[in-house]
Amino acid sequence: MQPQPEITQRDLLNRSKEIMDAVQRGQAFVVTCDGHRIGELIPLRRRGRFVPRAEFAAMSRTAPAISVGAFRADRDEVSDQYAGDPYVR
């Protein structure tokens, strides 16, 4: 991981479009004021990307098998079986 470049508060003000475009491309910056590090400007995590059907199918073929019984037991252990009607209990 490369170190984040430092930019001054004035740079951020004067070059905001250029800096924000770089953030959108994934670049992070440390913002300074009077030579002191005061914050970070970092890109937000990207949302999940669309996975084409063929790629999903290829990944699924190599995925480990799932035990339906173990899955149901785990689900039942952590879920509220009576969530629909609080008076059933």
N, C-alpha and C positions, 0 to 999 in steps of 0.2 A: 504494500500500500504506500503510495507516494505521499509525501508531506503536503499539507494544504497550503497553498500560497496565501500570504497575508495581504490584505488590502486595507487602506485607511478608510475612515468614515467619509472623508472627502472624495476618495476614489469611488466609493459606493454611490455617493450623490451625483458625481459628474459622469460616471460611466455605467449608470444603472442598467441600461438596455444591454450593453455588452456583457456585463457581469451576470445579469439574470438569464441571458441566452446561454452562457456557459453553465450556470446552475441547472438549467433545463436539460443540457446535454450530459449532466452527471458530475460536473466539477463542484467541489466544495471549497469554501474560503474561510479564513479566520479574519475577522474584522478587528481593526485596532483603532484606538483613539489616544492621541498624545503618546504614542509608543507602547501603550498597554493593550494587551489582548482583552477584548470585551465580549466577544461572541463568535459564533460560527454561523455561516450561511451554508446550509446543506440542502441537497435535493430531497424531495419526498420520495419514499419508496414507490416504485412503479406498481401499478395494479397488475394483477395476474394477466398473462397474455392468453389469447385464444389458442387452443391446441387443436389442430386439424384431426379429423376422425382417424385417418390412417396412422398418424403419429401416436394417438391415444391407444389404438389397437396394438401397435407394435410394442409400446411400453407395457400394456396389459399382459401380453404373451409371456413376458419375462418376469412379471411380478410374482411374489410368493403366493402359494395357495392360502386361502382363508378358511379356517374352521368355522362353519356356521354355528355350531353348538357353542364354541368358545366365545364367538362374537355376541351371541344372544345372552350368554351368562354375564359377560362384561357389561353389556348394555343394561340388563336388568339390575345389576348391582349398583349402578350409578344413577339410574333414572327413577322418577317417582311413578309408580305403577297406577296411582290413583289421582293423577293430575286433573282429570276432567271434573270430578265431583268431590269436593272436600268432605261431604257427609257420608261417603261410602266407607271410610275407615272405621 
